[in-house]
Amino acid sequence: MKTKSFLLLSSLTLTTLFYSCSQKPEKEIKDLMVEKSTICYQSISEKDTGWLRIDTSKSQIIGLLTFNYGIGKNYDGQFKGKMYGDTLKGHYDFKVNKANKWYRNPVAFLKRDGKLTMGVGKFYMYFGSAYFDDKRKIDYERGKFIFEVADCK
């Protein structure tokens, strides 16, 4: 009898879990930037330029992110993230000056007034990857790069 009860309870739990995992929260769907499937942004800060091209057609936002610094350093790579309310958070896999070594940093953008402001925050390392320290707020006021919608070239 205990075995049948255990199996029934396990079946119900698994069914509920699979069903709930397949459902997308309504809030998450509303918060996605779905105006277009591809949106391009540009940021110019003194001699430094940033380009962000993202695909917003799915729940995970993917794209390309490039920084060209006036001192001759170029960061070129891929962005993957999700929208959490008005914040786009994810990670940036990139190469410096087209070298053969990849790096990964967390990135966060605050969406306000149609612009994306890149935040500055403290990192911690976990199994070789950098993550934002959840105990400290990401500072969007100190963000150097403010991305505005631009033509995709």
C-alpha positions as CSV (number, residue, x, y, z in Angstrom):
1,M,0.0,0.0,0.0
2,K,2.8,2.4,0.9
3,T,4.5,1.7,-2.5
4,K,1.3,2.5,-4.4
5,S,0.9,5.8,-2.5
6,F,4.5,6.7,-3.0
7,L,4.3,6.0,-6.8
8,L,1.0,8.0,-7.1
9,L,2.5,10.9,-5.2
10,S,5.7,10.8,-7.2
11,S,3.7,10.7,-10.5
12,L,1.6,13.7,-9.5
13,T,4.7,15.7,-8.4
14,L,6.6,15.0,-11.6
15,T,3.5,15.8,-13.8
16,T,3.0,19.1,-12.0
17,L,6.7,19.9,-12.3
18,F,6.9,19.1,-16.0
19,Y,3.7,21.1,-16.7
20,S,4.8,24.2,-14.7
21,C,8.3,24.1,-16.4
22,S,6.7,24.2,-19.8
23,Q,4.6,27.2,-19.0
24,K,6.1,30.7,-19.5
25,P,5.2,33.2,-16.8
26,E,3.0,35.9,-18.2
27,K,5.2,38.7,-16.6
28,E,8.3,37.3,-18.4
29,I,6.5,37.4,-21.8
30,K,5.3,41.0,-21.3
31,D,8.7,42.2,-20.2
32,L,10.6,41.0,-23.3
33,M,11.6,43.5,-25.9
34,V,9.6,42.1,-28.7
35,E,9.0,45.2,-30.9
36,K,11.5,43.7,-33.4
37,S,13.4,40.5,-33.6
38,T,16.7,42.3,-34.1
39,I,17.6,45.6,-32.5
40,C,20.9,47.4,-32.8
41,Y,22.3,49.9,-30.4
42,Q,25.3,52.2,-30.4
43,S,27.1,54.0,-27.7
44,I,29.8,56.7,-28.1
45,S,31.7,57.8,-25.0
46,E,34.5,60.2,-25.8
47,K,36.9,58.2,-28.0
48,D,35.3,54.8,-27.1
49,T,32.4,53.2,-29.1
50,G,30.2,50.3,-28.3
51,W,27.9,48.3,-30.6
52,L,25.2,45.9,-29.5
53,R,23.1,43.8,-31.9
54,I,20.5,41.6,-30.2
55,D,17.8,39.2,-31.3
56,T,14.8,39.6,-29.0
57,S,12.5,37.1,-30.6
58,K,12.9,34.4,-27.9
59,S,13.0,34.4,-24.2
60,Q,16.8,34.2,-24.2
61,I,18.2,37.3,-25.8
62,I,21.4,36.7,-27.9
63,G,23.6,39.0,-29.9
64,L,26.9,40.5,-30.7
65,L,28.6,43.1,-28.5
66,T,31.7,45.1,-29.6
67,F,33.8,47.7,-27.8
68,N,36.4,49.8,-29.6
69,Y,38.5,51.8,-27.3
70,G,40.4,54.8,-28.5
71,I,43.6,53.4,-27.0
72,G,43.6,50.6,-29.6
73,K,41.9,47.8,-27.6
74,N,39.0,46.1,-29.3
75,Y,36.6,43.7,-27.4
76,D,34.5,41.6,-29.8
77,G,32.2,38.8,-28.8
78,Q,28.8,37.3,-28.1
79,F,26.1,38.3,-25.6
80,K,23.5,36.0,-24.0
81,G,21.0,37.1,-21.5
82,K,17.4,37.6,-20.3
83,M,15.1,40.5,-19.4
84,Y,14.3,40.8,-15.7
85,G,11.8,43.7,-15.5
86,D,13.6,46.7,-16.9
87,T,17.1,45.0,-16.6
88,L,18.8,42.9,-19.3
89,K,21.3,40.6,-17.5
90,G,23.6,38.1,-19.1
91,H,27.2,37.2,-19.9
92,Y,29.6,38.4,-22.5
93,D,32.1,36.0,-24.1
94,F,34.7,38.0,-25.9
95,K,38.2,38.2,-27.4
96,V,40.6,41.1,-27.0
97,N,42.2,42.4,-30.2
98,K,41.1,39.2,-32.0
99,A,43.6,37.1,-29.9
100,N,42.9,33.4,-29.7
101,K,41.8,33.5,-26.0
102,W,38.2,33.9,-24.9
103,Y,37.1,35.7,-21.7
104,R,33.7,35.9,-20.0
105,N,32.2,38.7,-17.9
106,P,28.8,39.3,-16.6
107,V,27.0,42.3,-18.0
108,A,23.8,44.2,-17.1
109,F,21.9,46.9,-18.9
110,L,19.1,49.0,-17.5
111,K,16.4,49.9,-20.0
112,R,15.0,53.3,-19.6
113,D,13.7,55.9,-22.1
114,G,14.5,53.5,-25.0
115,K,18.2,53.3,-24.1
116,L,20.3,50.6,-22.5
117,T,22.7,51.8,-19.8
118,M,25.5,49.4,-19.0
119,G,26.0,48.9,-15.3
120,V,29.1,48.7,-13.2
121,G,29.4,46.1,-10.4
122,K,31.7,44.0,-8.3
123,F,32.5,40.5,-9.6
124,Y,33.3,37.3,-7.9
125,M,34.8,34.2,-9.5
126,Y,33.2,30.8,-9.2
127,F,34.7,27.8,-11.0
128,G,36.6,30.0,-13.3
129,S,33.7,32.2,-14.4
130,A,32.9,35.8,-13.2
131,Y,29.5,36.6,-11.7
132,F,28.0,39.8,-10.3
133,D,28.1,39.9,-6.5
134,D,24.4,39.7,-5.5
135,K,25.1,41.4,-2.2
136,R,26.1,44.7,-4.0
137,K,23.9,46.7,-6.3
138,I,24.9,47.2,-9.9
139,D,25.6,51.0,-10.4
140,Y,24.0,52.3,-13.6
141,E,24.8,55.9,-12.8
142,R,28.5,55.2,-13.2
143,G,27.9,53.3,-16.5
144,K,30.2,54.7,-19.2
145,F,28.2,53.2,-22.1
146,I,24.7,54.4,-22.8
147,F,23.4,52.5,-25.8
148,E,20.8,54.2,-28.1
149,V,18.9,52.5,-30.9
150,A,20.8,52.6,-34.2
151,D,20.5,51.2,-37.7
152,C,21.7,47.7,-38.1
153,K,24.5,47.9,-40.7
